[in-house]
Amino acid sequence: MNSNQQDPTLSSWQERQEFAEQMQPLLGKLYRNFGVEILVYGRSLLNVSTINIIKAHRLILRHEGQKVRLRESFPFLQAMAELKLSPARVDLGKLAYGYLFGDKADGLSVTDYVKRELADIIDSEDNIEPRDVVLYGFGRIGRLLARQLIERNGGNNKMRLRAIVVRGGRDGDLEKRASLLRRDSIHGLFNGSITVDHDSQSIKANGTSIKVIYSNGPDQVDYTQYGINNAIVIDNTGIWKDEDGLGLHLKSKGVDKVLLTAPSKGDIKNIVFGVNDKMIEDSDKIVSAASCTTNAITPVLKAINDEFGIRNGHVETVHSYTNDQNLIDNYHTAERRGRSAPLNMVITSTGAAKAVAKALPEMAGKLTGNAIRVPTPNVSMAIMNLNFEKSTSRDELNDYLRQVSLHSELANQIDYTASTEIVSSDLVGSRHAGVVDSQATIVEDDRAVLYVWYDNEFGYSCQVIRVAEAMAGLKVPNLPK
């Protein structure tokens, strides 16, 4: 090859990089100014690198068998950036594919097509007031919730992290809290800047000032003295799970509602977003986001039950170890959990199978469940052995779940992979509640075994944020329809 001629493969790659670089400021503008999050076939482009923008576009070929190049999708993003929009999740890949290869174009220009497909959010009134959010507890889930709330910073942000509440207040506490937010052994470094402000007793992250409040109880804080009002408190301590305990938060000035990041006790609504979030009413003061496992399996169970009917089944959870287990053998109140978590598989119980019925009543009495804790720090798997009302095949079941993951109201909850090489660490950071591993699916007549991966930390945190948004009255549509 002539030294002046460029390798066509490299030239193609450079073109994609250039378009991805041009996309980044538009992606930021749409989110910061209007609250519009852009996706490509379910993959969020919020705060991602140019490489991840390129990789997200590959999903179109994988799912549709047709390429949509970045130079082809870029005009649609440009057209959106010229409009006044209200908050939404817009799938750029589906928008472009429908125009280029579907039957939706109808001879329209790209601009007119975008205006038609996004008509519901163009020049619409945005009457939703921003809500203050307080994280009560700052453990694994609390810090991931903080990261997600911070990444949504912007003039049109409706969920504003104002404070975290913790016990303690020893010397060096602020620095240690900030360090744990900045560095994470599983989820990596925080994407941005974090500093400590001792004068205001706060952590500053990417322009967000987070007040650090020390308290020994939910009813002992006056949030109004920090300018916090009408707040949603997300209790991620796991200490209080019933109405009496969680109701203590409501006795503190400035608190309006409480969200629990664990299964609740009593009559508190257990919400799995995407399945029963329509149950959330303005009058609800205390809501539970259920458990990570319940969030992972319930959307898949709903989708399958709607299409095939589930007579009964068993769910076995292969779950990464958690902070309540011991590093080395030591006393523990629960059976077996006292044995060293990094060295053992530990059989334990789970209430997730029964908890499904709280979000999906038609599954009441149909499922049994158990769990095995294994020596991995994050990402778990649910193995669902199900008996259907009718016969099906592996291909039919997989194709149905693939379509559900792409084109249904459960698309934000259910992801789908056809990879034959995927392992647990590949799913760290997944924003879906669960990921169907289609290559492991087993079907024989009316019986099926399904394998569903889930990031029991980050994926669950995404579901918690969605429930919090619903409690705040923030209804974010998914477009195009």
C-alpha positions in Angstrom: 0.0 0.0 0.0 1.2 3.5 -0.9 2.5 5.3 2.2 0.1 8.2 1.5 -2.9 5.8 1.4 -4.6 5.2 4.7 -5.8 1.7 5.7 -9.6 1.7 5.1 -10.2 0.0 8.4 -8.4 2.7 10.3 -10.1 5.4 8.2 -13.5 3.9 9.1 -12.6 3.8 12.8 -11.4 7.4 12.7 -14.7 8.5 11.1 -16.6 6.8 13.9 -14.5 8.4 16.5 -15.0 11.9 15.0 -18.8 11.5 15.0 -18.8 10.1 18.5 -16.8 13.2 19.6 -19.3 15.4 17.9 -22.1 13.6 19.7 -20.8 14.1 23.2 -21.6 17.8 23.6 -25.1 17.3 22.2 -25.7 14.4 24.5 -24.7 16.6 27.4 -26.8 19.5 26.3 -29.9 17.4 25.9 -29.6 16.0 29.4 -28.4 19.1 31.2 -30.8 21.5 29.6 -33.9 19.3 29.1 -33.5 16.0 31.1 -33.5 14.0 27.9 -31.4 10.8 28.3 -30.2 9.3 25.0 -29.8 5.6 24.5 -28.9 3.2 21.7 -31.0 0.0 21.9 -31.2 0.2 25.7 -27.6 1.4 26.3 -27.5 4.8 28.0 -25.1 7.3 26.4 -25.1 9.5 29.6 -21.6 10.5 30.5 -20.0 7.7 28.4 -16.8 7.7 26.4 -16.5 8.0 22.6 -15.6 4.3 22.5 -18.8 3.4 24.4 -20.9 5.4 21.9 -19.3 3.4 19.1 -19.9 0.1 20.9 -23.5 1.0 21.6 -24.2 1.4 17.9 -23.0 -2.2 17.3 -26.1 -3.4 19.2 -28.2 -2.3 16.2 -26.5 -4.7 13.9 -26.6 -7.4 16.5 -30.4 -7.1 17.0 -31.6 -6.0 13.6 -29.0 -7.4 11.2 -28.5 -3.9 9.7 -25.8 -1.4 10.5 -26.7 2.2 11.5 -23.5 4.1 11.2 -22.7 7.0 13.5 -22.7 9.4 10.5 -26.3 8.1 9.9 -27.6 8.5 13.4 -25.8 11.9 14.0 -28.4 14.0 12.0 -31.2 12.7 14.3 -29.2 13.8 17.4 -28.6 17.2 15.7 -32.3 17.6 15.0 -33.2 16.8 18.7 -30.6 19.3 19.9 -32.5 22.1 18.1 -35.8 21.4 19.8 -37.2 22.4 23.2 -37.9 19.2 24.9 -39.2 17.9 28.2 -37.6 15.0 30.2 -37.6 11.6 28.4 -35.5 8.6 27.5 -35.0 8.6 23.7 -33.5 5.7 21.9 -31.4 7.2 19.1 -30.8 3.8 17.6 -34.4 2.9 17.3 -35.2 6.4 16.0 -32.6 6.2 13.2 -33.3 2.5 12.4 -37.0 3.2 12.0 -36.3 6.0 9.6 -33.6 4.3 7.6 -34.9 0.7 7.4 -38.4 0.7 8.8 -41.7 1.8 7.3 -41.9 5.0 9.4 -40.2 7.6 7.2 -43.3 8.4 5.0 -41.1 10.7 2.9 -40.4 13.1 5.8 -37.1 14.8 6.3 -35.0 13.8 9.3 -36.1 16.9 11.1 -39.8 16.5 10.4 -39.5 12.8 11.3 -37.9 13.5 14.7 -40.6 16.2 15.4 -43.3 13.6 14.7 -41.8 10.8 16.8 -41.0 13.1 19.7 -44.2 15.2 19.5 -45.2 14.3 23.0 -42.2 16.0 24.6 -41.8 19.0 22.2 -42.7 22.4 23.7 -44.7 20.7 26.4 -45.1 22.3 29.8 -42.8 21.0 32.5 -44.6 21.7 35.8 -42.7 19.2 37.9 -40.8 20.9 40.7 -37.3 19.6 41.6 -37.2 17.3 44.7 -34.6 17.2 47.4 -33.2 13.8 48.1 -31.5 12.6 51.3 -29.6 9.3 51.5 -30.0 7.9 55.0 -27.0 5.6 55.2 -23.9 5.6 53.0 -23.0 1.9 52.4 -22.7 0.0 49.2 -26.1 1.0 47.8 -26.0 4.5 49.3 -22.8 5.3 47.5 -24.0 3.9 44.2 -27.2 5.9 44.5 -25.1 9.0 45.1 -23.1 8.3 42.0 -26.3 8.0 39.9 -27.9 11.1 41.3 -24.7 13.1 40.8 -24.3 12.1 37.2 -27.7 13.6 36.5 -26.7 17.1 37.5 -28.0 19.8 35.3 -30.3 22.8 35.2 -33.3 20.6 34.5 -32.5 17.9 37.1 -35.5 16.9 39.1 -33.8 14.8 41.7 -31.3 16.8 43.7 -29.0 15.0 46.2 -28.8 17.4 49.1 -27.5 15.3 52.0 -26.4 12.0 53.4 -27.0 11.0 57.0 -24.6 8.8 58.9 -23.6 7.9 62.4 -20.3 9.0 63.8 -18.5 12.2 63.2 -15.0 11.2 64.3 -11.9 13.0 63.1 -11.3 12.3 59.4 -14.8 11.1 58.8 -15.5 13.4 55.9 -12.3 12.4 54.1 -13.1 8.7 54.5 -16.7 9.2 53.3 -15.4 11.1 50.3 -12.7 8.5 49.6 -15.3 5.7 49.6 -17.3 7.7 47.1 -14.3 8.4 45.0 -12.8 4.9 44.8 -14.7 1.7 44.5 -13.1 -1.7 44.2 -15.8 -3.1 42.0 -17.3 -0.1 40.2 -14.1 1.8 39.7 -13.2 5.4 40.1 -15.9 8.1 40.4 -16.3 9.9 37.1 -15.4 13.4 38.1 -14.1 15.6 40.9 -14.7 15.2 44.6 -13.5 17.6 47.3 -14.2 18.0 51.0 -15.4 21.3 52.5 -15.0 21.3 56.3 -16.5 24.7 56.7 -19.9 23.6 55.4 -19.4 20.0 56.5 -20.1 18.7 53.0 -18.7 16.7 50.1 -18.6 18.5 46.8 -18.9 16.3 43.7 -19.2 17.5 40.2 -20.8 20.7 41.3 -23.1 19.1 43.8 -22.8 20.1 47.4 -23.8 17.2 49.6 -24.3 18.0 53.3 -23.0 15.3 55.7 -25.3 15.1 58.7 -24.6 13.0 61.8 -27.5 11.5 63.6 -28.4 8.6 65.8 -31.9 8.2 64.6 -34.4 8.9 61.7 -36.5 11.3 63.8 -33.6 13.4 65.2 -32.8 15.6 62.2 -34.2 19.0 61.3 -33.5 19.1 57.6 -35.0 22.5 57.1 -32.1 24.1 58.9 -30.0 23.0 55.9 -32.5 24.4 53.4 -33.9 20.9 52.7 -37.6 20.7 52.3 -40.2 18.3 51.0 -37.5 15.7 50.7 -37.6 12.0 49.7 -35.4 10.1 52.2 -33.9 6.9 50.8 -33.2 4.7 53.7 -30.5 2.2 52.7 -29.5 1.1 56.2 -31.7 -2.0 56.3 -32.3 -1.3 60.0 -36.0 -0.2 59.8 -38.3 -2.2 57.6 -41.8 -1.6 59.0 -44.2 1.3 59.1 -43.4 2.2 62.7 -39.6 2.3 62.1 -39.6 4.0 58.7 -42.3 6.4 59.9 -39.8 7.9 62.3 -38.3 9.7 59.3 -41.5 11.5 58.7 -41.2 13.0 62.2 -38.1 14.9 61.1 -38.8 18.4 59.7 -38.3 18.7 55.9 -39.2 15.0 55.1 -42.1 14.3 52.8 -41.6 10.6 51.8 -39.5 7.6 52.6 -38.1 4.9 50.2 -36.7 1.7 51.6 -34.0 -0.2 49.7 -35.0 -3.6 51.1 -38.1 -5.7 51.3 -40.5 -4.2 53.7 -42.6 -5.8 56.4 -46.3 -5.2 56.9 -48.6 -3.4 54.4 -45.9 -1.2 52.9 -46.0 -1.4 49.1 -43.1 -3.4 47.6 -42.5 -1.8 44.2 -40.6 -3.4 41.3 -40.4 -0.7 38.8 -41.7 -1.7 35.4 -44.1 -4.2 36.9 -46.2 -2.6 39.6 -45.0 1.0 39.8 -48.4 2.2 38.7 -49.5 1.3 42.3 -47.5 4.3 43.6 -50.0 7.1 44.6 -49.3 10.7 45.6 -50.6 9.9 49.0 -48.0 7.1 49.7 -45.6 8.3 52.3 -43.5 5.1 52.7 -42.6 2.7 49.8 -40.2 -0.2 49.4 -38.1 -0.9 46.3 -38.1 -4.6 47.3 -34.8 -6.6 47.0 -32.2 -6.9 44.2 -33.3 -10.5 43.5 -37.0 -9.6 43.4 -36.2 -6.8 41.0 -34.2 -9.1 38.8 -36.6 -12.0 38.5 -40.1 -10.3 38.6 -39.9 -8.5 35.3 -38.8 -11.7 33.5 -41.5 -13.8 35.3 -44.2 -11.2 34.3 -43.1 -11.3 30.7 -43.1 -15.1 30.6 -46.4 -15.5 32.5 -48.1 -13.0 30.1 -47.1 -15.1 27.1 -46.8 -18.7 28.2 -48.5 -18.9 31.6 -46.5 -20.2 34.6 -48.0 -23.2 36.5 -45.2 -23.3 39.1 -41.5 -23.2 39.5 -38.4 -22.9 41.6 -35.9 -20.0 41.7 -32.3 -20.7 42.8 -30.2 -17.6 43.4 -26.5 -17.8 43.0 -25.7 -14.7 44.9 -22.4 -12.8 45.4 -21.4 -12.5 49.1 -22.6 -9.4 50.9 -21.4 -7.3 53.8 -23.4 -9.1 56.4 -21.2 -12.2 56.0 -17.8 -12.8 57.6 -14.4 -12.5 55.9 -13.2 -15.3 58.2 -15.1 -17.9 60.2 -16.8 -16.1 63.1 -20.1 -16.0 65.0 -23.2 -15.1 63.0 -26.8 -15.2 64.1 -27.9 -16.8 60.8 -27.2 -20.4 60.0 -24.0 -21.0 57.9 -23.4 -17.3 57.2 -20.7 -17.2 59.9 -18.4 -19.2 57.6 -15.8 -17.3 55.6 -17.5 -15.7 52.6 -14.5 -15.6 50.3 -13.7 -19.2 50.8 -17.1 -21.0 50.8 -20.3 -21.5 48.9 -23.0 -21.0 51.5 -26.5 -22.3 51.3 -28.9 -19.8 52.7 -32.5 -18.8 52.4 -34.1 -16.1 50.3 -37.6 -14.6 50.5 -37.4 -13.3 46.9 -39.6 -16.1 45.4 -42.4 -15.3 47.8 -41.8 -11.6 47.5 -42.5 -11.8 43.8 -46.2 -12.2 44.7 -46.3 -8.7 46.3 -45.5 -7.1 43.0 -47.1 -9.8 40.8 -50.1 -11.3 42.6 -50.8 -13.8 39.9 -47.6 -15.6 41.0 -48.8 -16.2 44.6 -48.1 -19.7 45.8 -46.4 -20.7 42.5 -42.8 -20.4 43.3 -40.3 -21.8 45.8 -36.8 -20.4 46.3 -33.4 -20.8 47.9 -30.0 -19.2 47.6 -26.3 -20.0 47.5 -23.8 -17.3 48.4 -20.7 -17.6 46.4 -17.1 -16.1 46.6 -17.6 -13.3 44.1 -18.0 -9.6 45.2 -20.8 -8.6 42.9 -23.1 -9.8 40.1 -25.5 -12.6 40.8 -27.6 -15.1 38.9 -31.1 -16.4 39.2 -31.8 -19.9 37.8 -35.5 -20.2 37.2 -36.9 -23.7 36.7 -40.4 -23.1 35.4 -43.4 -25.2 34.2 -45.6 -23.5 31.6 -49.2 -23.7 30.7 -48.3 -24.5 27.1 -45.5 -26.0 25.2 -42.8 -23.9 23.5 -39.3 -24.2 22.1 -35.9 -22.7 23.0 -35.9 -20.5 20.0 -39.5 -19.3 20.5 -38.8 -18.4 24.2 -35.5 -16.7 23.5 -36.9 -14.7 20.6 -39.9 -13.6 22.7 -37.6 -12.4 25.5 -35.3 -10.6 23.0 -38.3 -8.7 21.7 -39.4 -7.9 25.2 -36.0 -6.5 26.0 -36.1 -4.2 23.0 -39.7 -3.3 22.4 -41.8 -3.5 25.5 -42.6 -1.5 28.7 -40.1 -3.8 30.4 -37.2 -2.8 28.1 -35.5 -0.8 31.0 -35.7 -3.8 33.3 -34.9 -6.8 31.0 -31.7 -7.0 29.0 -30.7 -9.9 26.7 -27.4 -11.4 25.7 -26.6 -13.9 23.0 -22.9 -14.1 23.9 -21.4 -17.5 24.4 -18.5 -16.1 26.4 -20.1 -13.8 28.9 -19.3 -14.2 32.6 -20.3 -12.4 35.8 -17.7 -9.7 35.8 -18.9 -8.6 32.3 -22.2 -7.5 33.9 -20.7 -5.1 36.5 -22.4 -1.8 35.9 -25.4 -3.1 34.1 -28.3 -0.6 34.4 -31.0 -3.3 33.9 -32.7 -5.2 36.7 -31.8 -8.5 35.0 -30.0 -9.9 31.9 -31.4 -13.0 30.2 -28.5 -15.3 29.2 -30.2 -16.8 26.1 -27.3 -19.3 25.4 -28.0 -21.1 28.7 -31.8 -21.4 28.1 -33.1 -25.0 28.3 -36.6 -25.8 27.0 -38.4 -29.2 26.8 -42.0 -29.2 25.9 -43.7 -27.1 28.7 -40.7 -27.0 30.9 -37.9 -24.4 30.8 -34.8 -23.4 32.7 -33.8 -19.7 32.4 -30.6 -18.0 33.6 -30.8 -14.4 34.5 -27.8 -12.4 35.5 -28.1 -9.2 37.6 -25.7 -6.6 39.1 -27.1 -6.9 42.6 -25.6 -3.5 43.4 -25.7 -1.1 40.4 -28.6 -2.6 38.5 -30.7 -2.6 41.7 -29.7 1.0 42.4 -31.0 2.0 39.0 -34.4 0.5 39.9 -34.3 2.4 43.2 -33.8 5.7 41.4 -36.7 4.9 39.1 -39.0 4.3 42.1 -37.8 7.5 43.7 -38.6 9.4 40.5 -42.1 7.9 40.4 -42.6 9.0 44.1 -41.6 12.5 43.1 -44.2 12.5 40.3 -41.6 12.4 37.6 -43.0 10.3 34.7 -40.3 9.8 32.1 -41.6 8.5 28.8 -39.6 6.1 26.6 -39.5 7.2 23.0 -40.0 6.4 20.1 -43.0 4.4 20.9 
